[in-house]
């Protein structure tokens, strides 16, 4: 059975800003980005970024994390499948980081909604000789 395995991850960036007035209501918006780079030995690195911010005051409230994830995958897998499966592996960790940042920041924890990556369009750009 073809598979993608998350071997390790590291947090490359973490930002939190909360300078809103006390008692103000906020409307949260989320922005996600996930890019995968492949090498020739059934390995790849995915970089997942998530930003959560107040729709009306993005300069006063936001949480952001950028996570690099290191994967191996089975022979013969196509890049779209690898991309989707790699996303599914790293998303819970990034979600947990955002929840932890917000809870430790003294506000109710932000719990990101689940993303159905299988219903999303994958935009692929092949650069150089990264062939698989």
Secondary structure, 3 states (H helix, E strand, C coil): CCCEEEEEEEEEEEEEEECCCCCCCCCEEEEEEEEEEECCCCEEEEEEEEEEEECCCCCCEEEEEEEEEEEEECCCCCHHHHHHHHHHHHHHHHHHHHHHHHHHCCCCCCCCCCCCHHHCCCCCCCCCCCCC
